[in-house]
Amino acid sequence: MSDNNREEIRRQNKNAIKNVVKTVAGIGLATVAAVGILSSIQKDKIIEEQKQTIDERDEEIDYLQKRREVDEEDNVYNGKGKELVNENGENICSVCLLGKVTKVLVPCGHYAVCSACITKLKAYNDSRCPICRRKFEKAIMVYVN
């Protein structure tokens, strides 16, 4: 083999190696781009799911607010305009809207909470009146005939 042939083969090998390196680099960049696109798609999917969850919670909040408004409209209010009474004239709890009121809150004086709810309010360290949101010091049991 002549030196010219060897030189030609070396040039061809160098060119082939350069082409392989370019191809591998191109594949690497394409892979990185594909991973980036997939990652972007996954992020978009997560964002869309979070938006959907937020929308569902907003709808639930709206529903609950409307339901409470309807429940309050269906109840008859006593003289103070805040404490709720049912059709039988019994005060009902302004927290659960079910229980019979048994406690007066001190110092605000609201007669608005049942025994179960006052226990929960104290357990959660939420010592605020559900009507005026003023902190109460204690709840006194009231017996009504």
C-alpha positions, 0 to 999 in steps of 0.5 A, a space after each residue: 500500500 502506498 502512502 497516498 492510499 494510507 493517507 486517504 484511508 486515514 482521512 476517510 476514517 477521520 471523517 467517519 469518526 467525525 460523522 459518528 460523533 456528530 450523530 451521537 451528539 445530535 442523538 444526545 441533544 435530541 434525547 435531551 430535548 425529548 426529555 425536556 418536552 416530556 418533562 414539560 408535558 408532565 408539568 403541564 399535566 400536573 398544573 392542569 390537574 391542580 387547576 381542576 382540583 382548585 376549580 372543584 374546591 371553589 365549586 364545593 365552597 360556593 355550594 356550601 356557602 349557598 347551602 348555609 345561606 338557604 339553611 339560615 333563611 329556612 330558620 327563624 331568627 330570634 330577637 337578636 337577629 343572630 342566634 338561630 331557632 328552629 320551627 319549635 322555637 328551640 335555639 339551634 347550634 350556630 356551628 353544626 345547625 343541628 344540636 340544641 343550644 346549651 351554652 352561653 359564651 362569656 363575655 359576649 353572651 351569645 346563646 349559640 353553641 351545643 355541648 358537642 360543638 363547644 367541646 370541639 371548639 375548645 379541643 381545636 383551641 378555637 375559643 372564638 364565638 361563632 357569631 361575633 368571632 370574639 374570644 370567649 373565656 368560658 362557656 356556661 351551661 344553661 338549663 331551659 324548660 
